[in-house]
């Protein structure tokens, strides 16, 4: 019964804060098909309370990078789907291609 804004603030925000401090971070969505994992991660633009965890995390990270002085950053992200032992890169050019 939570919206993605509440989920981000309670669960993902502290993790992303750690990432901005130099730690690696992973958000792992697991559950049955149709349970809302993709929606929670991607969300929708309107209403803004339903923007997904991924766009919120990107905004958070890039705001932190923009505010930092005398520092260099390498930002790398992946969005993988593991289904029936097949792995696909959902940010890749061909999201249907299976990874080794």
C-alpha positions in Angstrom: 0.0 0.0 0.0 3.0 2.3 -0.3 3.8 4.5 -3.3 7.2 4.4 -4.9 8.1 7.7 -3.2 7.7 6.1 0.2 9.5 3.0 -0.8 12.4 5.1 -2.2 12.7 7.2 0.9 12.6 4.3 3.3 14.6 1.7 1.5 16.6 3.1 -1.4 17.6 6.6 -0.2 20.1 5.3 2.4 21.6 2.9 -0.1 22.0 5.6 -2.7 23.5 7.9 -0.1 26.2 5.2 0.5 26.8 5.1 -3.2 27.5 8.8 -3.3 30.1 8.2 -0.5 31.9 5.6 -2.7 30.3 2.3 -1.7 28.8 -0.1 -4.2 25.1 -0.5 -4.0 22.5 -3.0 -5.3 18.7 -2.8 -5.3 17.4 -6.3 -6.0 13.7 -6.7 -6.8 12.5 -10.3 -6.4 9.1 -11.8 -6.6 6.4 -13.5 -8.7 5.6 -12.5 -12.2 3.1 -9.7 -12.1 3.8 -8.7 -8.5 4.9 -5.1 -9.5 8.7 -5.3 -9.6 9.1 -3.5 -12.9 6.6 -0.9 -12.0 8.3 -0.2 -8.7 11.7 0.1 -10.4 10.5 2.0 -13.5 7.4 3.7 -12.3 5.4 6.3 -14.3 6.0 10.0 -14.8 2.6 11.2 -13.4 1.7 11.3 -10.6 5.2 12.1 -9.4 4.7 10.0 -6.3 4.8 7.0 -8.7 8.1 7.8 -10.3 10.2 4.6 -10.0 13.2 3.8 -7.9 15.6 4.0 -10.9 14.7 7.5 -12.0 14.7 8.7 -8.4 18.2 7.1 -7.8 19.6 8.7 -11.0 18.3 12.1 -9.9 19.7 11.6 -6.4 23.2 10.5 -7.7 23.5 13.2 -10.3 22.4 15.9 -7.9 25.1 14.7 -5.5 27.7 14.7 -8.4 26.7 18.2 -9.4 27.0 19.6 -5.9 30.4 18.0 -5.3 33.6 20.1 -5.6 37.1 18.9 -6.3 36.0 15.3 -7.0 35.7 13.1 -10.1 33.0 10.5 -10.4 32.5 7.4 -12.5 28.8 6.5 -12.6 27.9 3.0 -13.9 24.5 1.4 -13.7 23.0 -1.8 -14.8 19.4 -3.0 -15.0 19.3 -6.8 -15.4 16.4 -9.2 -15.7 16.9 -12.8 -14.7 14.0 -15.0 -15.8 14.0 -18.8 -16.2 17.8 -18.7 -15.9 18.1 -16.2 -18.8 19.8 -12.9 -18.1 19.0 -9.8 -20.2 20.4 -6.2 -19.9 17.3 -4.0 -19.9 19.5 -0.9 -20.4 21.3 -2.4 -23.4 20.7 -1.6 -27.1 18.9 -5.0 -27.6 16.9 -5.9 -24.5 15.8 -9.2 -26.1 19.5 -10.4 -26.4 20.4 -13.0 -23.7 23.7 -12.5 -21.9 26.3 -15.2 -21.3 
